[in-house]
């Protein structure tokens, strides 16, 4: 079995979760007997059994792949729509139905038919799959829920004891969707120490410049982009983890924090409330402005304590995730 991986946006232009998922799968699948390669657009002689798209591909790609006898698997991050409320989703569904009826040819550019023609659709959390069915009419039998994982070595490293320090940790790109400046403002208002790890998509980005102005080294600390080893060291010394994103898709940083045994403070939005097992160590914060967030952040910090060796919720390793993808590949190759 040979799987060709394709992601439409170069990782040099936009790092993030899609890069982590792609690289992790391409690393562990060969250990399970699967040959993998990136899809080489320049190589007309390249052959394979499956094209695995990370994010929704153009419908023309799916149809041409089928004509060549290849199966198509799509892992999609439907994070923004899945964080909309019922009214917003209903309005979006009406618009999609009307557009399909009144402007069918134009909608091909939006690749909505991919949901009906791809051989398998994979989502990190159940809500995203439910939204794909509701908005786009994805066939019930083609969806699979496969979350993210961590390397086995990372899980082991994150379980070790370490001296506790005086900060909450936030790991994310410095970008509007992550609400980095909102969290920094709340940290300063509440005088709660928050350490940020991550980099912007561009050093010259205005949002990043606004964030840097909030860094004071006391309540708002910024370590920048760090190595994996450094990141784990920060995780095991933190008191808790906080991420107030507008939307996510099974965020890998949350998995890392959970593996480290950190209590979690996440946005009170569907991307978080529907994605992870609920418990007393998982709290949600409404995004009602910096003052409101400051109060919640302060209350969380006062009780936040890490539990070394005990995960906040179960986190699998990437090889286990690879086995689930292998089962999907085998299924689509069996199906006619």
Helices and strands as residue ranges (DSSP letters): E 2-6, H 17-28, G 29-32, E 35-38, E 50-54, H 59-67, E 71-75, H 79-82, H 86-102, H 104-107, G 108-110, H 114-117, E 120-123, H 126-136, G 140-142, E 143-145, H 152-158, E 168-171, G 176-178, H 180-190, E 194-197, H 206-214, E 220-224, H 228-237, E 240-243, H 252-259, E 263-267, H 270-273, E 282-285, H 290-303, H 318-334
